[in-house]
Amino acid sequence: METNKLSDYMENETLDIDMLIDDYYSYIYIVVKNGISINISQEDMEEIISDTFVAFWKNSKYLRKDLLVKPYLKGIAKNLIKNKYRDNNINVSIENYENTLVEDFDIDDILESNEKNELIIDTLKTLNKNEYSIFMMYYYEGKSLKEISKKLNLSVGNVKTILHRVRKKIKRNLEEGGYSYGK
């Protein structure tokens, strides 16, 4: 479980925002990327991420010093995503996109991507509980190898080995399905 508290980022009653961003930028990037189900620009994603840290900074003086930072940042990011969707969905009409739908999407690419995803999901279903947990924590929760090893009481090397084996299984199943691993 995350142990970083707000007090860990306070110096002389002032939030060390640079240290907070260094520690949590990649985590919030993953939260935002996984939390968005429509295609938005990289600039909009960056805006949500920076707004997350700005909101935290603005409210830091009102928060309890024992507040766990990670879930609070995640909550801010998810709320900002909802607000972005709400803003983007006002007055959206299919007529605006009628002519671009065909141009922007290649059905073959979408079908291939869906087939690859199904192969990956099928592979994940074959993993044991430990392998699955490590894979999800690393790729979908954005946890570091050190965080995973600490949480599961394993060595970092053991976590790396398990991730390597899982990636190897996924690669093999994709290749057996006629796809290359890197695409």
N, C-alpha and C positions, 0 to 999 in steps of 0.2 A: 504494500500500500504506500502511496505517496506520503512522504514525511516532510516535504518542504512547506514551511509555514510562512506567512507574511513577515513575521519577525526576522526570518532568515535573509530577507531582502531589504530590511530597514537599517539605515545608518544615520544616527543623530535625528531620529524621527522623520527621515526622508527616505522615500522609496528609491532604491537603486534600480531604476528602470532598465538600464543597459544590461545588468546582470540577469534580470528577469527575462528580457528578450533573448539573451544568449541561451538561457536554459530552456526556454519554452517555445521559441519560434517554430522549430520543426514540428513540435507536437501540435501547435495550433494550426499550422499549415495542413497537417493530415486531418485534423478535426474539420476544418473548413472544406477541404477537398472531398472528404467522405460525406459531408453533410449537404453537399449541393447536388441536386439531382438533375438540374438543367445545365446547359452549357453557358457559362458566363465567362467573361474575359479574365485574363490573368490580372489585369489592373483591378477589376472588381474583387477578385480573391485577395489581392494585396491590400486593398482598402479595408476589407473585413478584418484581416489579420491586424493591421495597424490600428484600426478602431478598437479592437479587442484590448490591446495594450494601453491605448489612451484612456479607455473607460476604466480599466483597472487602476491606472495611475491617478485619475481624477477622484476615484472613490477610496483610494488607499487610506486616506487619513480618517475615514469613517468606519473602517473595518476593524474587526478584532485582530489582534496580533497573532493569535493562534489559528487563524483561518488557514485551511489547506489551499494552496495556490492553484494547483492543477485543476481540480474540479470547478473552482470558481471561474478560472479563465475559460474552461470548456463551456460553462453555462453562458458566459458573456458572448462567446463566439456563436453558439447555437442561436441565441436571441438575435444577434446581428444578422445571421443568415435568414432567419424568419422575416425580419424587417426588410431585408433586401428583396426576398421573394414577394412580400406584400407590395413593396414599391414597384417592382418589375411587373407585377400582374395587373396593375391598374390600367384599364382601357386597352387591354391586349385583344386584338381581333385576328382571326385566322386570315382575313383578307390581307393583313400586313405581311404575312409570310407565304401566301399562296404560291407565288412564283419562285420563291427561293427554296422551298422545301425540297424540290426535286434536285436543284442544283447543289445544295449543301450536303446531301446525304447520298452515299453510295450504298445501296442495299446489299451488295455483295460484301462490302467491308463490315457492315452491321451484322450480317448473318455469320460471317467468319468470326467476328469478335464474340458473338453469342455462343458459337460452338466452342471456341477456346475457353470461355468462361465456364461452360458446362463441364468440359474436361477437367478444369481446375477444381470445380466444386466436387465432381466425382472423386477426384484424388483426395481432396480434403476429408471426404466422408470415410476414406479408408485409413486415415491416420488414427493412432491411439490418442488418448486424451491428452497426454503430455505433449506430444508432437503438435497437436491441433492448438493447444493453449499457447505454446511458444510461437507458432506461426502467426496466430491472430494478434498476440500482444505485440509482436515485432512489426508486422505489416499493416495492421488495421488500427492498433491503438497507439502506434508510434513510440513504444517503449524501447529503451536502449537495451543492449545485451546485458549490461550491468544491472539494470532494473529487473529484467526478467530473471536473471540468475539469483538475485537477492530474493525475489518473490517466491520462486520455486525451490529455493535452497539447492541450487546447482552451481557448478563452476561455469564461468564465462565460456571456457573452452567446450564444455559439454553442450551449452546452449548453441554455440556456433556449429558444432557437429550435427546437432539435431536439425537446425535450419538448413544446413548443407544437404542432409539426407532428404528432407522434405522438398527442397528445390529440385533435387535430382529425380525424385518420384514425379513431380509435376512435369519436368522436362521430358522424361521418358514417356509419360502418358500423352503429352502434346505431340511428340514425335511419332508415336504409334497412331495418333489420330490424324497424322499428315501435316502437322504444323511445326514450324521451327519455334524454339524457345524464346528467342530474342524479339520476335515480332509482336 
